[in-house]
Amino acid sequence: MVDEAHYIKNPEARRTVNVKAIGNHADRMLFMTGTALENKVDEMIALIQILQPRIASQIKSMAYLSAAPRFREMIAPVYYRRKREDVLTELPDLIESREWCTLYGEEESAYEQAVLAKHYADARRVSWNIDDLSGSCKAKRMLEIIEEVENDGRKVIVFSFFLDTIRKVCSLLGDKCLNPINGSVSPNRRQEIIDEFDAAPAGTVFEAQIQSGGTGLNIQSASVVILCEPQLKPSIENQAISRAYRMGQTRNVLVYRLLCENSIDEKITDMLEDKQRLFDAFADKSVAAEESVELDEKSLGNIIKEEIDRINAKNGKQEKSSDE
């Protein structure tokens, strides 16, 4: 059995080659993954190629949306999907909320400068890329949420892709926040931090870089998840949320996505919604049981271009208005 099988989606990777070599000595192979289709349909076909080459050869020409129903029918012998709610019927509710914030003057200026300079990372850190978070609309909303849930006896996990954002949030929260988890924290130290968090009082915040703390950790003592910015892969967000929303959770899990109006946040969110339909069409339902996709560099570049046009148009209108 191969767990987290999406890690062998690249047929040229050494990990994939080694798994296939081991599989040649096995009578049966079973792949387990929550993201059989992560970026494109071809990745799912690559996994099927290892398990059932005959089926893979039949579906290679079907990786387009109109063929999705037939695609699901043909992979039924090799693909079986069970959703979390089908297996863990005792789980409480998952309540997700988009928290739309309005940029203040300083952070709007910093954001526009990042966009016009085509600094993608700085643009994605909208509202967090200022030195003083007292001028951050996302930070203000985050503090409000933490205060609200503390009064309800809850603990919080805060996820961000960016180390700089994590550092600033930790500084802002002070004693409320434990040492964060990122890629440099050893497995033993990670568990120590989680144990400290489990024993901490309501209102305590566990902060983690989403790539490092979003997988492999069990943090059921938290029932609130805050995402500082939209991720480029929905699967990363889903795995992060699953740190709290998993077997053993006794409370409804509240997920807050911090987003800024008139920013890249809107466009990333909208585009990922559209692209999520690929996963829904090809992999969400198994016929036997009956793309969570990534924004690539080109898509992100198109979003930045649209934002440049919007900002230039806005600034042009303001200049014209002042001249009048």
DACORRA-V622117 format. One record per backbone hydrogen bond with DSSP energy under -0.5 kcal/mol. CO is the residue of the C=O (numbers start at 1). NH is the residue of the N-H. Records with the same first field share a line. If there is no record, write none. Layout:
BEGIN
CO=NH ; NH
END
This chain:
BEGIN
1=3
2=32
4=7
5=8
6=9
9=11
10=13
13=17
14=18
15=19
16=20
17=21
18=22
19=23
20=24
22=25
23=26
30=2
32=4 ; 5
36=38
37=292
40=43 ; 44
41=44 ; 45
42=46
43=47
44=48
45=49
46=50
47=50 ; 51
48=52
52=56
53=57
54=58
55=59
56=60
59=62
60=63
62=64
64=67
65=68
67=71
68=72
69=73
70=74
71=75
73=76
75=78 ; 79
83=86 ; 87
84=88
87=89
88=91
93=95 ; 253
94=96
95=255
97=99 ; 257
98=100
99=101 ; 259
101=103 ; 261
104=108
105=109
106=110
107=111
108=112
109=113
110=114
111=115
112=116
113=117
114=119
115=118
118=120
119=123
120=124
121=125
123=126
125=128 ; 129
131=133
132=135
133=136
135=137
136=140
137=141
138=142
139=143
140=144
141=145
142=146
143=147
144=148
145=149
146=150
147=151
148=152
149=154
150=153
154=203
155=223 ; 224
156=206
157=226
158=208
159=228
160=210
162=166
163=167
164=168
165=169
166=170
167=171
168=172
169=173
170=174
173=176
174=177
176=205
181=209
182=185
186=190
187=191
188=192
189=193
190=194
191=195
192=196
193=197
194=198
195=199
196=200
197=200
201=204
204=156
205=178 ; 207
206=158
207=181
208=160
209=212 ; 213
210=214
212=215
217=219
219=222
223=254
224=157
225=256
226=159 ; 228
227=258
232=295
233=236 ; 237
234=238
235=239
236=240
237=241
238=242
240=243
241=244 ; 245
243=219
244=246
246=249
252=254
253=95 ; 255
254=225 ; 256
255=97 ; 257
256=227 ; 258
257=99 ; 259
259=101
260=266
263=266 ; 267
264=268
265=269
266=270
267=271
268=272
269=273
270=274
271=275
272=276
273=277
274=277
275=278 ; 279
276=280
277=281
278=282
279=283 ; 284
285=287
286=289 ; 290
287=290
291=293
293=234
294=296
296=300
297=301
298=302
299=303
300=304
301=305
302=306
303=307
304=308
305=309
306=310
307=311
308=312
309=313
310=314
311=315
312=316
313=317
314=318
315=319
316=320
317=321
318=322
319=323
320=324
END
